[in-house]
Amino acid sequence: MKSLKILLSRIVDYAGLFPPAGLPMEVAVRNFAEYHRGPKAWMLGRFVVPASRLQEFETAAAGLLPAAGEAPWELSVLGGEDPEATAEALKAFRLRHSGEGVVATAVEMKASSPETIQQGLEVLPESVEIFFEVAHDRDPAPLLSHLAGTRGRAKIRSGGVTEGSFPDPRELADFLLACKATDVPFKATAGLHHPLRGRYRLTYEEGSPEGTMFGFLNVFAAAAFLRSQELTEEELVELLTEEQAQAFSFTDTELSWHDRSLSLESLDDSRARFALSYGSCSFLEPIEDLQALDLL
């Protein structure tokens, strides 16, 4: 199914260091090494690591990095709200590495103000993508307007380990609409372990409470349809909250949702230039759920 492979290509930025997994650095790095050389490596994107833990990452990755001439690991570096400190950490990291084996290709920061965005664009290297996290409970349009026409990207937190950390479907729809209006690419993070929207355990702890989570198929299909077709806010919310697998159809020529369809070219355009990836503390759980739905 070519449409599914396009939709899922390099979609998961592995964030095993973060809740609910919260793995030790050594374990998360070994996992990434295994996934990077495994049969589903085509779904794997970057390794997400805080700037403050880059040296710890290097120690854990020694002996596991790809050999010279092989595709290097890519890192997405979390920098908080201090662009200058993040720039210094990246500079030091690059001085210790020539680009072989591992390279930092993205930075993720909080976007608390237009000034933070401007400073990040000025001090961070031109060679990295910069994702600015926008709060889901605020109108995203003002901050996204400062990203329009720049190399900056947006980031939305789509969940967490408590039910209150998940945005309302309309809030997520408003974020996607604002990204389309400003032509700003985005990534999502947290709460997207499962393909379809539904009730799931919020953590891996025994007896964990359940919460209603978004599905990554919902979010990235919604973005693809929104980018190439006219969708009302109500239609977008309906797509984001779709819980039935049979509502979607993946073939070698198109993706369909009910009576709407998208070409492979439209899917590829959305993934390459609009809906870029999502962070997940598990790489295997999304795969296992897709297999359970007979999609992989």
N, C-alpha and C positions, 0 to 999 in steps of 0.2 A: 504494500500500500504506500505508494510514493507520497501521497498527501500527508499521511501520518508521519513519515520520516522527515519530511520538510518541516512540519509543525514542531517536531521534537528535536531537531538537530541542534546540538550544543545548548540545550535549553536549561540544564541544571548546573548552576554554580554551587559547588559542594561546600556547605557551611557546617561541617561536622563538629567544629569547635563550639557551636552555639546551641542554646536550648531549642528543643527539649533534649537533644542528644548530649550536648555538652561533653564531648569526648576529649581525653588528653591529646596534646599535640602529636605525640608519637603514634597514637592509634589513628587519628584523623589523617595524618600524612601517609601512613601505610595503606589505609583504605583508598586514598586518592591514587596512589601508585597502582594498586590493584585494578581500580576502575579504569584508569588511563590506558592500561594494556588489555582490558577485558573486551568481551564481545559487544558490549553496549557503550563503548567509548564514544561512539558517534553522538550520544546524548549528553556527554559530559562537557561542561564549560570550564570555568575557572575555579581555583581553590581560594576560598574567602578567608582572609587572615587580618587581624588588627595590625596596624602599623607598629604598635608597641611590642608585638610578638614576632617580628620578622626574623630576628636573630635566633629565637627559639625554633622557628620554622626551619631555618637553615640547618641547625644542628640535627633536627629530626629527619630532614630530607637527605642528609649526607649518605651517599651510597645508593639512593633510590631514584635520583633524577635521571631523565633520559640521557643517553650517550650523545656525544657530538654528532651532528648530522641528523638526529632524530627531532621530531617536533617537541619543543620545550613545553613544560608545564606553564600555564598562565595563572597569575595571581590577580585577585581583586583585593585591594588593600583598604581596610576600614580606617578612616582618618578622623572620625568625630567631627568637631567644629573648628579645628585649628589647621587651616591649610598650610601655614608655614612649617609647623612641626611635621606634618605629613610629607611635605616636599623635602625636608631635611632627611627624614627616614628613608624616602625613596632614593635620594641621592647617595646616601651611605650604602644602601642595598645594592645599587648599581655599581658602585665602586668595588664591591666585593664579588660581583658577578659580571661576566662579559656578555651575558645574554644566552649563553649555552646552558641548556638544561632547565632553566627557569627564567621567566621574565614577568615583571609586573606590568600588566596591560590596562588596568583599571583602578580607579580610586572611588570609594563611596564615602560621602560626607553628609552631615545634617545641613539642611538649607533653612536656617532660622530667619534669614533676612536677605534682601538683595545684595547687601554689602558682603555677606559671606560668600555668595555665589560669585561676585565680581573678584573677590580676593582669590578664591580657588582657581578661577580661570586664569588669573594673572600669574600665580606663583607655581602652580603644578605643571609638570612637563607637558609639552605639546603632544608627546607620543602616547599619553594615556587618556582613556575615556574617563570622564568624571561624572559620576552619578550623584545627584543631590536629592536626598530624601525629603519628601514633602509630607507634612502631617495630613492624615486622611480626614481629620475633623475640622479642617480649615479650607476655605475656597482655594483651590490650587492655582487658579488662573493668574493671580498677580506674580507669584514666584516663577511660574512657567513662562510668563512673558519675558522674564529676564534671561531665560535659557534659549528662547527662540533665536535661530540664526547663529548660535554659538556651537562649540563642540561639547557643551554640557548636555547631560541627559537627566531624566527624572527617575525617581525611585519611590515606590509606594510600599508601605508595610501592610501586607494583606492578612495578617493574623498574628498569633503569638501563643503563649501557654495558658492564657485565660480567655474566657469567652468574650470579655469586654474589650480585648485587644483587636478584635476583628472589625473592620469597617462595615458599615451598613452597605448593602448592595448598591444603593443609590449614590453613596459616597464614592465607591469604586467606579461606578459608571461616570460620575462627574469628573473624576481624575482622567479616565480614558478619553472622554470628550474634550477635556482641556488639552491633553497631549495631541489629539488630532487637530484641534483648532490652531495650536501653536507649532505644529509639526515637530514636536520634541519626542525623540525616542525614549523608552523607559525600560526599567526592569522592576520586578516585584520581589518581595522577600517575605518569608515566614508564612506558615499556615497553608502552604500549597503542596502538601505531601501526596494528595490523592487526585486522581484524574477528574472526578466529578464532585460537584457540591453535595454535601450531605452531613450527617452527624457522625463524628469520629472522636476517638479519645484525644484529649488535648496534649498529653505527654505519654511517655513510655512507662511511667510508674504504675505498679499494680494498683488497681482501684481508681485510676485517673478519671476525673469527670469528663464528660463529653461536651462538645460544642459543635456548632454548625460552621463548617469550613467551606471556603471556595475551592473549586477544582481547577487544576492547571489547564486542563483541556478547555474548560469554560472561559477562563481569562484570556488565553492566547487565541482561541477561536473567535472570541468576541472582538479582540483587538484587530484581527485580520479582517473580519467582516466590516468592522467600523471603518477601517482604513480605506477600503475599496468600494464600499456601498454606503448609502444613506440609511442610518438607523436612528429611530427616535430614542429618547432616553428610556421609554418604557420597553421597547424592543431589546435594548442593550441590557437592562436589568433582567428581563426574561431569559436572555441567553446566559447571563452570569449566574443565574439561579437554577438553570436546567439541571435536573437530577437523573434524567433517564438516558442511559447509554444509547438506546435505540434511536434517540432523537438525532444522533450524529452518525454520519456515514463517511468512511474514509476509503477512497479508491485510488487507482493509479492515475486518475485524471482530475479529481476534484475532492473537496471537502464539502459535505452537505450538512445543514442543520434545518430540519423540517423541510420547508419548500425553498430555502435559500441555498445557493451553492457558490463556491469559490474555486477559481482555477489554481493550478499549481503555481503559476506565475504570481498571482496575487498573494498566495501563502508565502512564497519565497520573498517577495518584496516586504511583507509585514515583518517576517522574522529577521531580515537583514537590516531593515531601516526603521522599524517602529517598535515592535514587541521583542526585546532582545534576549531576555533570560529571566530566570527566577532563582533565588537562593533557597536551598533546602538543606537541612541538617542530615537528611537521609537521601542517598542516591538509589538504594535498593528498593525502598518502599514504593516510590512511584512506578518502578519497573514491575514489581510484583503485582501491583494493582492493575496495571495495563495488561499483564499476562492473565490475570483472573478474568478480565473482560474480553479475552481472546483478541486483543489488539496487537500484542507482540508475540 
